[in-house]
Structures are given as C-alpha cells and as structure tokens.
C-alpha cells in the first residue's frame, strides 16, 4: 500500500484553503486505498503566530519531527507549507536523501511582507531555496505556474482543486436569516489584511454587503464599516445556506493562489465578481457567463448581477476532488521517481487546470 506522510504547518483549528484542500484530498486518497499520515502542529507544543493568533507555530525540535516521519514509514513525503514543521521536514529529507514534493498554497512572500518589514526579494529567495530542494512543487493554476517559473522555482506540477457539490448547491430557503435589502454582495474567507477586503467594502453598490468569516482584522473592519454585516465564521450546512442567499460573490483578494471559496460560490449557483488575477482568471472562463472579472471591481460586481446562476453551477461541475486527488497522487509518485499509479486526469478537471 502507498503511504504518504504529509507535513503541514496549517491545520486545525485553522479553517482556510490549505486545510480544506488537504482534508478533501485525504478523503479521496483513502477511497483509492492510499494511507495518509499527518504531521501537524497538533502533534507538538505550539504557540500563536504574532499578528495572527489563529495560526499555531510549532515549537518542535528536529529530533521530534524526524521521529514522527520515521515512525510513519512513508512511501512518499509531501511538505505542504514553508513554516517551522516544513523546514524541519525538508532538513530530514535532505539529510536522509529522501525525495519529497512540496506545494505552493499561499503567496508566502506577500503575506509576510504585509505584516513585517522584510524585502520581497529576500522572501522570494527563501521560497526558491525551500521548494527547489524537492523533486516537485505543486501549484493550483496555469497562471501561478508561469509566475513561479519566472521567480526561478523549478519542477512545477499541477494540482487543481475540487468542490463537494453534495454540500454546496443551490437552495430554496424557507426563510432568509440575513433579512437584508437585495441584491446581496457577499465575500467569504479570513478577515485579514491580505484579503484586500476594503476594496470590496468601499464600493458604492446597491443592496447589502455581507462578510462571512473571522480573523485578526474583523474588529477594526466592523468598526470602520458599520453598514456591513459581519457574520463570523460559518462551516458546513450553515456556510452553504449563507452562500445560497447571495446574489453575487465578491472575491477582492489579489494574493490568493486559487480561491476555494470561488468554487463554493459557483457550486451554490452564485456568480462571481473578482479582479483578473491568478485564481479567478483560471476558474472564471471567458464567455462562461458565470461571473465577471474587471480591474474595476465595482464594474465586475454590477456585471455579475446579470450573470446566470445556472452557468455558475455548470462551471463548478468541472471541478471534482476525485480528479484533483488523482493529480496529487501522480505528482507525489512522480517526485519519488516512480511511474504514476493512476492515469493522468482529464475528466472532471477544468481545462484551465490540466
């Protein structure tokens, strides 16, 4: 049996795209008879990250991480993040001459630079050093692959994302808990500086604005925008019901590498408004009628009001976790120098992700 050890600094109680991507991939890998062993901050003493307490930083030693990986007896090692655990796992793999793969989930340089006075060129050099030590760095989209290639990151492999359409789908609700004037423009995700929320909240739009999620910037933004509804974090059925009430999903981030919430909105039958940047341009296909991309986010929001909810739903059907997880498994085995155990995905993955 194939046994993959995944080392990640992003894990519960965080709720973000990294955690959900790994969680959904693990579920599909189990159905393929692939065993996954997780090495996460939950396994070690950890402390809150400065400026972002929801993120836990592990205080593990090299010996502790080495012991955890060795105990898992992996067929392959995948390092998901560039944090403390990722660094120690990288060190173990290189010391023991074990091939490994990595993934580029977030714009680490931009996120750090937004919080600390560190030059971007230093951070770009760090991610090159980190990822180029492995035999494959997984990225979610074609545009991100081109971008990272220009930064000098090598051995790039595509790993798309999926959506659980049994959870996220159009709903007819008996009541409308928000009870707000329509149209409702909604965004979902971490309420943090890198999400560029003021670009959405400052817009002059008809109807109402709703922010679903929590994070370090929530208190300040609630005070600054008293006419916006901040619901806090929602998950599962509650989150699906929230999406179902939106008329337009607004994705103001310019730093995300994909945007899982875009897929959740589309699957819920909600057209998307966003900037034409990595993530949205890889999902919202030109001419799909499922959303609008524009450098003027207000124009994108107004245009998305005229998009079809059925077209949004149709586009979401292109993305499945089964196909994305087959990509992940093939990439892991490719990084080990082995032949892929499964045929490359063609059905169920958006054309922009293959």
Secondary structure, 3 states (H helix, E strand, C coil): CCEEEEECCCCCCCCCHHHHHHHHHHHHHHHCCCEEEEECHHHCCEEEECCEEEEEEECCCHHHHHHHHHHHCCCEEEECCCCHHHHHHHHHHHHCCCCEEEECCECHHHHHHHHCCCCHHHHHHHHHHHHCCCCCEEECCHHHHHHHHHCCCCCEEECCCCCCCCCCCCCCCCCCCCCCCCCEEEEECCCCHHHCCHHHHCCCCCCEEEEEECCCCHHHHHHHCCCCEEEECCCHHHHHHHHHHCCEEEECCCCECCCHHHHHHHHCCCEEEECCCCCHHHHCCCCCCCEEECCCHHHHHHHHCCCCHHHHHHHHCCCCHHHHHHHHHHHHHHHCCCCCCCCCCCCCCCHHHC
